[in-house]
Amino acid sequence: MHSAKPPGIYLFECAHRSPLSLRSCQALVLILTFFSYAGYHAARKTTSVVKGVLDPKTSNIGLLHWPRCLDVDKLHTAENYTVLYGGWAPFDSRDGTALLGDIDLAFLAIYAIGMFFVGHIGDRVDLRILLTIGMIGTGLFTAGFGAGYWLNIHSFYYFLGIQSVAGLLQSTGWPSVVAIVGNWFGKRRRGLIMGIWNAHTSVGNISGSLIAAALLKFGWGWSFVVPGVIVALLGLLVFMFLPASPESVGTEDSHLKDSSKNEIGAPLLEGQTEVIEKPVGFIEALRIPGVVSFALCLFFCKLVAYTFLYWLPFYLSHTAVGGEYLSDSTAGALSMLFDLGGVIGGILAGHISDCLDARALTAATFTFCGIPALLVFRLYGSVSLYWNVILMFITGMLVNGPYALITTSVSADLGTHSSLRGNSRALATVAAIIDGTGSAGAAVGPLLTGYISAKSWTAVFAMLMAVALVAGLLLSRLVVAEVSAKLESRRPAAVASDPPTSVEEA
């Protein structure tokens, strides 16, 4: 289904009496999809920042100013916890941490399940409309979680339901933005472009943390409402200005043919003008060579990445670095270096895979190199803050590099695989299958870490190294195929170069 021209672009072209150029459209696509998905992650990050306020028993902050003459144990009721700790029933009950964990699990589980359905829908509807609905809905339900602060809602099932629906709405994001960017950029430089573009995840996480933390002093509800409003406003911008495909702005016939001659990268529509595109079914998408292998690989890659996302600040604050324990705020700030390493890793992985034209080989190499990085970080990360920073940055680069590559360039490549005979209507479905499977791993990793870390952090790192090994091995068949293809392509050149050499010798 071809998308309609965005109203904002229509008004702009009417005012200037000329269509937008290809480069302008591509820049607009990159900017709007970057900030839209950063907005998704900013809203997603809020819950982890506010956890300490909703269930602050471990910090004992509320008890510092409580009269010592009172028997605190007798006052541990749902109502009195808010007074004692400044928390929020039901999260400030004795099992508040478990309840918050249940909400996180519900969000990730619904997000992973919804991804498969949304991807199937995304190849059949206007992606701009789908993304707009998802963003505005995400904003409303994120703000709805915070509204519980002013409405004095203390029902656990209210917050559980809000986060479950938010997870479903957030699942519209990734298949949509990957498909839209894939529609506008060809394979030649897609790895580098999407590697840089994929920094939206870290930008969203960092900005979400800063916004939520800054607003906590005004009441934890604001930490949800403001990011929610931001996402909703970004959704309106997407509706007004985001061209979901070249056809939506009429560049297929004029601009795109000319662009195939330059270095921007020929759009995916070249050579497809005579193909009647039909949406690809779920089973048909699974049969595309490489989809299942990369999806399973991402399950384990994302398991490792999200374990660090949810547990790295906790690990840093509970592990002596240079003989001293870091404060919670310092550990949280320091953990951002892992995200920064991930940004560099995603860019490097994309650029290297473009140069080698070997996505599987690049992803597998990063994954295997991540295993000794995890080991060294565990063994020597506590020696000093200096070594901790360096090793954490390197680990983030190697852990997030293949994760970023698979969710972006690989998904776009497979969504336009040659087996589809020029049909580009599989982008959202393939992206959903791959990232949906990965999101299941994202839910499993933090859950397992919660149990294993209670016994030993060394056991946690052993699990992560084993998982990384499995992720790399899952790509072994594709790596062999890529290496064989490279060797095969060089043989004719070597044979052709033999006769001139013999002539010169003669």
C-alpha positions as CSV (number, residue, x, y, z in Angstrom):
1,M,0.0,0.0,0.0
2,H,1.5,3.3,-1.1
3,S,1.4,6.1,1.5
4,A,-0.2,9.4,1.0
5,K,1.8,12.6,0.8
6,P,2.2,14.1,4.2
7,P,0.1,17.3,4.6
8,G,3.1,19.4,5.8
9,I,5.1,18.5,2.7
10,Y,2.1,19.2,0.5
11,L,1.7,22.7,2.0
12,F,5.4,23.4,1.6
13,E,5.5,22.4,-2.0
14,C,2.4,24.4,-2.7
15,A,4.0,27.5,-1.1
16,H,7.3,27.1,-3.0
17,R,5.8,25.6,-6.2
18,S,8.5,23.0,-6.4
19,P,8.9,19.4,-5.1
20,L,11.3,18.5,-2.4
21,S,14.6,17.1,-3.7
22,L,15.7,13.6,-3.0
23,R,18.4,14.6,-0.6
24,S,15.9,16.8,1.3
25,C,13.5,13.9,1.6
26,Q,16.2,11.6,2.8
27,A,17.5,14.1,5.4
28,L,13.9,14.6,6.6
29,V,13.4,10.8,6.9
30,L,16.6,10.3,8.9
31,I,15.9,13.3,11.3
32,L,12.2,12.5,12.0
33,T,12.7,8.7,12.4
34,F,15.8,9.4,14.6
35,F,13.9,11.7,17.0
36,S,10.7,9.6,16.9
37,Y,12.5,6.4,18.1
38,A,14.6,8.4,20.6
39,G,11.3,9.6,22.0
40,Y,10.1,6.0,22.3
41,H,13.2,5.1,24.3
42,A,13.0,8.3,26.4
43,A,9.5,7.3,27.5
44,R,10.7,3.7,28.1
45,K,13.6,4.7,30.3
46,T,11.4,6.7,32.7
47,T,10.2,3.8,34.7
48,S,13.7,2.6,35.6
49,V,14.6,6.1,36.8
50,V,11.5,6.5,39.0
51,K,11.8,3.1,40.6
52,G,13.7,4.4,43.5
53,V,10.9,6.9,44.4
54,L,8.1,4.4,43.9
55,D,9.8,1.8,46.1
56,P,12.6,3.5,48.1
57,K,12.8,1.1,51.0
58,T,16.4,0.0,50.2
59,S,17.7,3.5,50.5
60,N,16.0,4.2,53.8
61,I,15.8,7.8,52.9
62,G,12.4,8.2,54.4
63,L,13.6,7.0,57.8
64,L,16.3,9.6,58.2
65,H,13.8,12.2,59.4
66,W,11.4,9.8,61.2
67,P,11.3,10.1,65.0
68,R,13.4,7.4,66.5
69,C,11.0,6.9,69.4
70,L,8.4,5.3,67.0
71,D,8.3,1.6,66.3
72,V,8.7,1.7,62.5
73,D,7.9,-2.0,62.1
74,K,4.3,-1.4,63.5
75,L,3.8,1.3,60.9
76,H,4.5,-0.8,57.8
77,T,1.1,-0.5,56.2
78,A,0.4,0.5,52.6
79,E,-0.9,3.9,53.8
80,N,2.0,4.6,56.2
81,Y,4.7,3.6,53.7
82,T,4.0,6.8,51.7
83,V,4.6,8.8,54.9
84,L,7.6,6.8,56.1
85,Y,9.5,6.5,52.8
86,G,7.8,9.0,50.4
87,G,7.0,6.0,48.2
88,W,3.8,5.0,46.5
89,A,1.5,2.1,47.4
90,P,1.3,-0.6,46.2
91,F,5.0,-0.4,45.1
92,D,6.1,0.6,48.6
93,S,4.8,-2.6,50.2
94,R,7.2,-5.3,51.3
95,D,7.2,-6.9,47.9
96,G,7.3,-3.6,46.0
97,T,10.5,-4.5,44.1
98,A,8.9,-7.6,42.8
99,L,5.8,-5.7,41.7
100,L,8.0,-3.2,39.8
101,G,9.8,-6.2,38.2
102,D,6.4,-7.6,37.1
103,I,5.5,-4.4,35.4
104,D,8.9,-4.4,33.5
105,L,8.3,-8.0,32.5
106,A,4.8,-7.3,31.3
107,F,6.0,-4.3,29.2
108,L,8.8,-6.3,27.5
109,A,6.6,-9.4,27.0
110,I,3.7,-7.5,25.4
111,Y,6.2,-5.4,23.4
112,A,7.8,-8.6,22.0
113,I,4.5,-10.3,21.1
114,G,3.1,-7.1,19.6
115,M,6.1,-6.7,17.4
116,F,5.1,-9.7,15.3
117,F,1.6,-8.5,14.7
118,V,2.6,-4.9,14.1
119,G,5.2,-6.0,11.5
120,H,2.5,-8.0,9.6
121,I,0.2,-4.9,9.6
122,G,3.0,-2.5,8.8
123,D,3.5,-3.9,5.2
124,R,-0.2,-3.5,4.6
125,V,-1.0,0.0,5.8
126,D,0.5,3.5,5.6
127,L,3.6,3.4,7.9
128,R,3.3,7.1,8.6
129,I,-0.2,6.7,10.0
130,L,0.9,3.5,12.0
131,L,3.8,5.3,13.5
132,T,1.7,8.4,14.4
133,I,-0.9,6.3,16.2
134,G,1.9,4.4,18.1
135,M,3.6,7.6,19.2
136,I,0.5,9.5,20.2
137,G,-0.8,6.4,22.0
138,T,2.5,5.9,23.7
139,G,2.5,9.5,24.9
140,L,-1.0,9.2,26.3
141,F,-0.4,6.0,28.2
142,T,3.0,7.2,29.5
143,A,1.3,10.3,30.8
144,G,-1.5,8.1,32.1
145,F,1.0,6.2,34.3
146,G,2.1,9.5,35.8
147,A,-1.5,10.7,36.2
148,G,-1.8,8.1,38.9
149,Y,0.3,10.5,41.1
150,W,-2.4,13.3,41.0
151,L,-5.4,11.0,40.9
152,N,-4.1,9.2,43.9
153,I,-4.4,5.7,42.3
154,H,-2.8,2.9,44.3
155,S,-4.0,-0.1,42.3
156,F,-1.2,-2.3,41.1
157,Y,-3.4,-3.5,38.2
158,Y,-3.9,0.0,37.0
159,F,-0.2,0.5,36.5
160,L,0.2,-3.0,35.1
161,G,-2.5,-2.4,32.5
162,I,-1.1,1.0,31.6
163,Q,2.4,-0.4,31.0
164,S,1.0,-3.4,29.1
165,V,-0.8,-1.2,26.6
166,A,2.2,1.1,26.4
167,G,4.3,-1.9,25.4
168,L,1.9,-2.8,22.7
169,L,1.9,0.8,21.3
170,Q,5.7,1.0,21.5
171,S,5.9,-2.1,19.4
172,T,4.7,0.0,16.4
173,G,8.0,2.0,16.5
174,W,10.8,-0.3,15.3
175,P,9.2,-2.1,12.3
176,S,7.9,1.3,11.1
177,V,11.1,3.3,11.3
178,V,13.3,0.5,9.9
179,A,10.9,0.0,6.9
180,I,10.7,3.7,6.2
181,V,14.5,4.3,6.3
182,G,15.0,1.1,4.2
183,N,12.6,2.5,1.6
184,W,14.9,5.6,1.1
185,F,18.4,4.1,1.3
186,G,19.9,1.4,-0.8
187,K,22.3,-1.3,0.3
188,R,25.5,0.3,-0.8
189,R,26.0,2.6,2.2
190,R,23.1,1.5,4.4
191,G,25.3,0.0,7.1
192,L,27.1,3.3,7.8
193,I,24.0,5.4,7.5
194,M,21.9,3.2,9.7
195,G,24.8,2.7,12.1
196,I,24.9,6.4,12.8
197,W,21.1,6.7,12.7
198,N,20.9,3.9,15.3
199,A,22.4,6.2,17.9
200,H,18.8,7.2,18.6
201,T,18.6,4.4,21.2
202,S,21.3,5.8,23.3
203,V,20.2,9.4,22.8
204,G,16.7,8.4,24.0
205,N,18.0,6.5,27.0
206,I,20.2,9.3,28.1
207,S,17.7,12.1,27.5
208,G,15.0,10.1,29.2
209,S,17.1,9.6,32.3
210,L,18.0,13.3,32.5
211,I,14.5,14.5,32.0
212,A,13.0,12.1,34.5
213,A,15.6,12.7,37.1
214,A,15.3,16.5,36.7
215,L,11.6,16.4,37.2
216,L,11.5,14.1,40.3
217,K,11.7,17.0,42.7
218,F,8.4,18.3,41.4
219,G,6.6,14.9,41.9
220,W,7.2,11.6,40.1
221,G,4.2,12.1,38.0
222,W,5.9,14.8,36.0
223,S,8.7,12.4,35.1
224,F,6.1,10.4,33.1
225,V,3.9,13.2,31.8
226,V,6.6,15.4,30.2
227,P,8.3,12.5,28.2
228,G,4.8,11.4,27.2
229,V,3.9,14.9,25.9
230,I,7.2,15.0,24.0
231,V,6.5,11.7,22.3
232,A,3.0,12.7,21.4
233,L,4.2,16.0,19.9
234,L,6.9,14.2,17.9
235,G,4.0,12.0,16.6
236,L,2.2,15.0,15.3
237,L,5.4,16.1,13.4
238,V,5.7,12.6,12.0
239,F,2.1,12.8,10.7
240,M,2.7,16.2,9.1
241,F,6.1,15.8,7.5
242,L,7.4,12.2,7.3
243,P,7.4,10.7,3.8
244,A,7.1,6.9,4.4
245,S,8.2,6.0,0.9
246,P,9.5,7.7,-2.3
247,E,6.2,7.2,-4.0
248,S,4.4,9.2,-1.4
249,V,6.2,12.4,-2.5
250,G,6.3,11.5,-6.2
251,T,10.1,11.0,-6.5
252,E,10.0,7.5,-7.9
253,D,10.1,8.5,-11.6
254,S,12.3,11.6,-11.6
255,H,14.5,11.9,-8.6
256,L,15.2,8.2,-7.8
257,K,16.4,7.3,-11.3
258,D,18.9,10.1,-11.2
259,S,20.0,9.3,-7.7
260,S,21.2,5.8,-8.7
261,K,24.1,7.5,-10.3
262,N,25.5,9.2,-7.2
263,E,27.0,7.8,-4.0
264,I,23.9,8.3,-1.8
265,G,22.9,4.8,-2.6
266,A,20.2,3.8,-5.1
267,P,16.9,3.4,-3.4
268,L,15.4,0.0,-3.1
269,L,12.9,0.7,-5.9
270,E,15.4,0.4,-8.7
271,G,14.5,-2.3,-11.1
272,Q,11.2,-2.9,-9.5
273,T,8.9,-0.7,-11.7
274,E,7.3,-3.7,-13.4
275,V,6.7,-5.6,-10.2
276,I,3.3,-5.6,-8.6
277,E,4.1,-5.6,-5.0
278,K,2.0,-7.6,-2.5
279,P,2.5,-7.8,1.2
280,V,4.6,-10.8,2.3
281,G,3.1,-13.2,4.7
282,F,4.6,-14.2,8.0
283,I,5.6,-17.7,6.9
284,E,7.0,-16.4,3.6
285,A,9.1,-13.9,5.5
286,L,10.5,-16.7,7.7
287,R,11.6,-18.5,4.6
288,I,13.8,-15.7,3.4
289,P,17.4,-17.0,3.7
290,G,19.0,-15.7,6.9
291,V,15.9,-14.4,8.7
292,V,15.7,-17.2,11.2
293,S,19.4,-17.3,11.8
294,F,19.7,-13.5,12.4
295,A,16.5,-13.5,14.5
296,L,17.8,-16.2,16.9
297,C,21.2,-14.5,17.0
298,L,19.5,-11.3,18.0
299,F,17.6,-13.1,20.8
300,F,21.0,-13.8,22.5
301,C,22.6,-10.5,21.5
302,K,19.8,-8.5,22.9
303,L,19.7,-10.7,26.0
304,V,23.3,-9.6,26.8
305,A,22.7,-5.9,25.8
306,Y,19.5,-5.5,27.9
307,T,21.1,-7.3,30.9
308,F,23.6,-4.4,30.9
309,L,20.9,-1.8,30.3
310,Y,18.9,-2.9,33.3
311,W,21.6,-4.1,35.7
312,L,24.8,-2.3,34.9
313,P,24.2,0.7,37.3
314,F,23.3,-1.8,40.1
315,Y,26.4,-3.9,39.4
316,L,28.7,-0.8,39.4
317,S,27.2,0.4,42.7
318,H,27.6,-3.1,44.4
319,T,31.1,-3.8,43.1
320,A,34.2,-2.1,44.7
321,V,36.0,-0.1,42.0
322,G,39.5,0.8,43.2
323,G,38.6,-0.3,46.7
324,E,35.6,2.0,46.9
325,Y,31.9,1.6,46.2
326,L,30.3,4.1,43.9
327,S,27.2,6.0,44.8
328,D,23.9,5.2,42.9
329,S,24.1,8.5,41.1
330,T,27.7,8.1,40.1
331,A,27.1,4.5,38.9
332,G,24.2,5.6,36.8
333,A,26.2,8.4,35.2
334,L,29.1,6.1,34.6
335,S,26.9,3.4,33.0
336,M,26.2,5.9,30.1
337,L,29.7,5.1,28.8
338,F,28.4,1.6,27.9
339,D,25.7,3.3,25.8
340,L,28.4,5.6,24.2
341,G,30.5,2.6,23.4
342,G,27.4,1.1,21.8
343,V,27.0,4.1,19.5
344,I,30.6,3.8,18.3
345,G,30.2,0.0,18.0
346,G,27.1,0.4,15.8
347,I,28.7,2.9,13.5
348,L,31.9,0.7,13.2
349,A,29.9,-2.5,12.6
350,G,27.8,-0.8,9.9
351,H,30.8,0.8,8.1
352,I,32.9,-2.4,8.2
353,S,30.0,-4.5,6.9
354,D,29.5,-2.0,4.1
355,C,33.2,-2.2,3.1
356,L,33.3,-6.0,3.3
357,D,29.8,-6.5,2.1
358,A,29.5,-9.2,4.7
359,R,26.9,-8.5,7.4
360,A,27.1,-12.0,9.1
361,L,30.9,-12.1,9.2
362,T,30.9,-8.6,10.8
363,A,28.3,-9.4,13.4
364,A,29.9,-12.8,14.3
365,T,33.3,-11.2,14.7
366,F,32.0,-8.5,17.0
367,T,30.1,-11.1,19.0
368,F,33.1,-13.5,19.4
369,C,35.3,-10.5,20.4
370,G,32.8,-9.6,23.0
371,I,33.4,-12.8,24.9
372,P,37.0,-12.0,26.1
373,A,35.8,-8.3,26.6
374,L,33.2,-9.5,29.1
375,L,35.8,-11.7,30.9
376,V,38.3,-8.9,31.1
377,F,35.7,-6.4,32.3
378,R,34.7,-8.8,35.1
379,L,38.3,-9.5,36.2
380,Y,39.9,-6.1,35.9
381,G,37.1,-3.6,35.8
382,S,37.3,-3.3,39.6
383,V,41.1,-2.5,39.6
384,S,40.6,1.2,39.2
385,L,38.0,3.7,37.8
386,Y,40.3,4.4,34.9
387,W,40.3,0.7,33.8
388,N,36.6,0.4,34.5
389,V,35.8,3.2,32.1
390,I,38.0,1.9,29.3
391,L,36.8,-1.7,29.7
392,M,33.2,-0.8,30.0
393,F,33.4,1.4,26.8
394,I,35.0,-1.5,24.9
395,T,32.5,-4.0,26.2
396,G,29.6,-1.7,25.1
397,M,31.1,-1.3,21.7
398,L,31.4,-5.1,21.1
399,V,28.1,-6.0,22.7
400,N,25.9,-3.4,21.1
401,G,27.7,-3.4,17.7
402,P,26.2,-6.6,16.3
403,Y,22.9,-5.8,18.0
404,A,22.7,-2.5,16.2
405,L,23.8,-4.0,12.9
406,I,21.2,-6.8,12.9
407,T,18.3,-4.6,13.9
408,T,19.0,-2.0,11.2
409,S,21.0,-2.9,8.1
410,V,20.4,-6.6,8.3
411,S,16.7,-6.2,8.7
412,A,16.5,-3.8,5.8
413,D,18.6,-6.1,3.6
414,L,16.5,-9.2,4.3
415,G,13.3,-7.2,3.9
416,T,14.4,-6.6,0.2
417,H,16.1,-10.0,-0.4
418,S,16.5,-11.2,-3.9
419,S,14.2,-14.1,-3.2
420,L,11.3,-11.6,-3.0
421,R,11.9,-10.7,-6.7
422,G,12.0,-7.0,-6.2
423,N,9.1,-6.9,-3.7
424,S,9.9,-4.3,-1.0
425,R,6.7,-5.0,0.9
426,A,8.4,-7.2,3.5
427,L,10.5,-4.6,5.3
428,A,8.2,-4.2,8.3
429,T,7.4,-7.9,8.6
430,V,11.1,-8.9,8.5
431,A,12.1,-6.2,11.0
432,A,9.3,-7.3,13.3
433,I,10.3,-10.9,13.2
434,I,14.0,-10.2,13.9
435,D,13.5,-7.5,16.6
436,G,10.5,-9.3,18.1
437,T,12.6,-12.4,18.6
438,G,15.3,-10.2,20.0
439,S,12.9,-8.5,22.4
440,A,12.0,-11.9,23.8
441,G,15.7,-12.2,24.7
442,A,15.6,-8.7,26.2
443,A,12.9,-9.9,28.6
444,V,14.7,-13.1,29.5
445,G,18.1,-11.6,30.2
446,P,17.3,-9.2,33.1
447,L,14.9,-11.8,34.6
448,L,17.6,-14.5,34.7
449,T,20.2,-11.9,36.0
450,G,17.9,-11.1,38.9
451,Y,18.1,-14.7,40.2
452,I,21.7,-15.5,39.3
453,S,23.2,-12.2,40.7
454,A,21.8,-13.1,44.1
455,K,24.3,-16.0,44.2
456,S,27.3,-14.6,42.2
457,W,28.1,-11.9,39.7
458,T,30.8,-14.2,38.2
459,A,28.0,-16.6,37.3
460,V,26.1,-13.8,35.6
461,F,29.1,-13.0,33.4
462,A,29.7,-16.7,32.7
463,M,26.1,-16.8,31.5
464,L,26.6,-13.8,29.3
465,M,29.7,-15.2,27.7
466,A,28.0,-18.5,27.0
467,V,25.1,-16.6,25.5
468,A,27.4,-14.6,23.3
469,L,29.1,-17.8,22.1
470,V,25.7,-19.2,21.1
471,A,24.9,-16.0,19.3
472,G,28.1,-16.1,17.2
473,L,27.7,-19.8,16.4
474,L,24.2,-19.3,15.1
475,L,25.7,-17.2,12.3
476,S,28.4,-19.7,11.4
477,R,26.5,-21.1,8.4
478,L,26.0,-17.6,7.0
479,V,29.6,-16.7,7.7
480,V,30.8,-19.7,5.8
481,A,28.5,-18.8,2.9
482,E,29.8,-15.2,2.8
483,V,33.4,-16.2,3.0
484,S,32.9,-18.8,0.2
485,A,31.2,-16.2,-2.0
486,K,34.1,-13.8,-1.5
487,L,36.7,-16.4,-2.4
488,E,34.6,-17.5,-5.4
489,S,34.3,-13.9,-6.7
490,R,38.1,-13.5,-6.5
491,R,38.9,-16.7,-8.5
492,P,38.0,-15.3,-12.0
493,A,40.1,-12.2,-11.4
494,A,43.0,-14.3,-10.4
495,V,42.6,-16.6,-13.5
496,A,42.3,-13.5,-15.7
497,S,45.5,-12.0,-14.4
498,D,47.6,-15.1,-15.2
499,P,47.8,-14.8,-19.1
500,P,49.3,-11.2,-19.1
501,T,51.9,-12.3,-16.5
502,S,53.0,-15.2,-18.7
503,V,53.2,-13.0,-21.8
504,E,55.4,-10.5,-19.9
505,E,57.6,-13.4,-18.8
506,A,57.8,-14.8,-22.3
